[in-house]
Amino acid sequence: MSLDHAARAKGIGASELAAILGLDPYRTPLDVWMEKTGRKPKFEGNEATFRGNVFEDAVGQYMQRAIGDDWVQEKCSFVVSDISEVIRCNPDRIFYNRKTGERKGGELKTTIERVTEEDLTDPENPKKLPWLFQCQWCMVCTGLRKWELGWLGAFFNYTQVTIEYNEGLANMLTAFVLDWWDKHIVQDIQPDPINAADALVIWPNDNGETFEANDTLADLIRDYASAKAQAKAWADKADGMADRIKLAFGACSYANIQGNRAASYKADKRGIKSLRTNL
């Protein structure tokens, strides 16, 4: 699925929703704002999006098999909502049931993680919240009320769940996106930074000035200094332990504890020996 920059520049697509919500590990609201306003090049994808494009047809075949032969895949195209031109999406799949006339969409995912159906349906802590929001956004945009979410995960395990339209969530996402667009794109107000990478973009150079840390920041600085000191102490201690363990190995490759493999000290193809534990 290609990135249609001309269409996507005019609104918020399903894949950008997580970013402006601050839930995307790869992009932040600041990234999206800079791309939409021409302050940085358009997002061209990353390893995750490349993998998704490569495996999309394969995951699509899994989904087609799961929903059955009564469902026929329709031709997909970029969709702009009747609610607002800001609301847009590029569905992975749209299906039509030849017997009932029902229509529903499909979102295809690949991940190197182990994600189960329970991870997605846990109301307290869904593991891939952006996936769920993405399906809701596609339903907001297309007007459909059911979306299949299928993913090929670790060890090529395929899992699929049906996402039902949630009016309360849909309204919340719609209001948030329209407000975000008006504030940050129409009014051109820069979003607040949410991580150190954002801060480096906004303030690439320090100015030599001083500020007084509030109580929360002061505690964080103290905890950070303590954690760094403890980490160094543990690293030094670990180095000493490793040296004693390596000495004990002699010419052996493995060490057992009560008959079970506990550690190895072996050379790789380059002749470099590494100590590894199996505990």
N, C-alpha and C positions, 0 to 999 in steps of 0.2 A: 504494500500500500504506500504510494508516494506521498510526500509532504506537499500539499497544495498550498504554497505560501500565500498566493494572491487571495485565496478565499479565507484562509485562516487568519490573515492579518486584520480582518474586519470584525472579528469577534473572538469568543472563547470557545474552543473546541473541547471535547471530552478529555483529551489527553493533556490539556492545559489546566483543567479544573483543579487537579490535585496540587499543581504548582502554586496557583494563586491562593489556595487554602493553606499553603505551608506544609503539605504532606508529601511532596515529591522529594526523594533523596537526591535527585540530580539537578533540579531547577527550583528557583525560589520566585516569589512574587516580583522581586526586583528584576530577575532575568526576563520574565514575561513582559514586564513593563518596558524594559530597554529594547526588547525585540519588536514589540508592537509599535513603539514610537521611533524606531529606526536608529536607536542609540547603540545597537550592537547587531551583528549579523543574525539572520533568522536561524533558529535551531535546526540543525541538519541531521539530528539523530545521534545516537551513541551505540555502544555495544548491545544494550538491551533492545533498542528499537530495531537494530540490524538483525538481531536474532529473531525478533518477532516477525519481521518481514520475510525472512528466509523460511521460517516454519509455519507461516500463516496458513498456507494451503493444506499442510499436513494436519494441523489442528482443526481446520475446517472440515476435513474428511472425518475426523473423530466425532465432531459435533453432528454432522449429517447422519452418521450411523446411529448416534445416540437418540436423535429425535425421530428417526424413521423415514420411510419412503413417502409417507403422505405429505411431508413438508418439502416444498420446492424452493430452491434458492432464487431470489430475485436479483436483478442487477442493482448493485449499490451505487449511490452517487452522493456527493456532498449535499447535506441537508441544512437549510436555514429555517429556523422556527418561525411560525406565524406570530409568536409572542413578541419577538424582537429579533432584528438581524444580528444582534450580538450573540444570540444563542444559536450555536451551530455544531454540527458533528459530522464525522465521516464514518458511518457504521461499517464494521467488519462484515456483517452478514444481515440480510433481511430475508425472512422465510415466509412462505405463503402455504397454507394448508389447503390442498386441492379438494378436500371433502367438506370442510367446515367453513372455509373462507377466512379463517383467523390468520392474522399476521403477527409476527414477533421478530425481534432482533437477536443478534448473536455477537458476543464479544470474545475474541480469541486471544489467549495469553500463553506465553512461555516463560518459565522461571526455572532457575537452577535450584531453588529452594524446595523443601518438602512442604506443600500446602495442601491440607485436607479439606473436605467439605465442612467439617466441624470448625475449622479455622475461620471459614467465611461466614458461617451461620451463627457463631457465638455473638449474641447481642451485646455483651459487655466488652469484648475485645476482639473484633474481627481482624484477622491478621493482615488482610489486604484491603483496608478501607478505601483506598483510591480506586480499586477495581469496582467496588460496589457503587461509589459515587459516579464513576464513569458510566455504568449501566443506567443509573437513574437519569443522568444528564442526557443520554441518548434517547431515553423515553420522553423526557421533557421536550426534546427537540423534534422527535418524529411523531409524537402523539400516541405511540404504541404503549401498551400496558404490561408487556411481558418481555423479558430479555434473558436469553440463555448466556451464561458465563462459563466458558470451558477453558481449561488450562492444561498444558503439558508440563509436568513438573519433574522433580528429581527422579532419575532412573526411568524416564519416559512414561511415567504414570499419568494417565489422563483422567481428569475429574471434571464434572459438570454440575452446576446448580442453576436453578431457575430463580431469577430475581423478579419479584413483583413490584409494580409501581407503588411508591409510597408518596402520597400527596403531600403530607407534612414535610418530608425531607425534600421533595421536589420544589416546593414553594420556598423553603429556606435557601436551597442552592440557587434558585432563580433570583431571589431578592439579593443574595450576597453578590452574585456575578454582575448583575445590573448596577448595583451600587459601586462595586469595585471598578467597573468599566467607566462609569461616569466620573468617579473621583480621580482615577489614575490615568485614564486615557483621554477622556474628553477635557477634563480640567488640567491634565498633565501634572499631577501631584505625585512625586516620587514615593513609592512604598517604603515603609521602614525596613531596614536590614534585619534579617532573622538569623544570620550566622556570621562567622568570621570572614568567610569568602565575600559575602555581601559588603561587610564593613571595609574590606580591602579595596573593593571597587569604588566605594564612595569616598573613602579617605586613603588614597594610595600613599600619601606622605604624612608623617607626623609634623607638628608645628612647634614643638619645644615647650608648649604650655602645660600647666599643671591643673588638675581638678581634684576635688575632695570626694573620695569614695563614700557612698552611703553605707549603712550598716550591712545590707545584703551583699553588696559588692565586697566590702571589707572581709566578711566571713568567707566569701568565695575565694578571695585572694589567699587568705590564711590556709584554707583547706587545700587549695591547689599547691601551695608551697610545701605543706605537710605531705601531700600525696607524692609529690616529686621526690622529696627526701626519702620517704619510705620506699618508693620504687627503686631508687638508687641503692639503698641499703639492701633490699631484697635481691637486686641484680648482682651486687657484690657478693652476697652470701651464696647465691645460686652458682656463681662462677667458681667459688671455692669448693662447693659440693661437687660440681661437675668434674673438677680436676681430680678429686679423690676417687670418684666413681670410675673415670676413665683409667686411672692407674690400676684399680682393682680388676679391670677386665683382662689385663695382660694381652694375650693373643686371641682371646675368646671374642665371639660375636654377640652372644646373648647372655642375659642374666635372668634367672627365674626366682620367684618368691613362692615358696610352698608348691613348687611344681608348675607354676603358671608364668608365662613369659612376662617379664616386668620391664625390661630395657634391652636396647641393642646399641652396639657401638661398631658400626660397619662403614666401609669405604664405598663411595659411589663410583660410577664409571670413570670419573676424573681422578680417582684415588684419594678423594677428600673424605675423611672419616667424620661421622656425625653421631652424637649421642641422642637417642630418642627413648622416651618412656611410653609404656603401654597401659599405664594405670589410669 
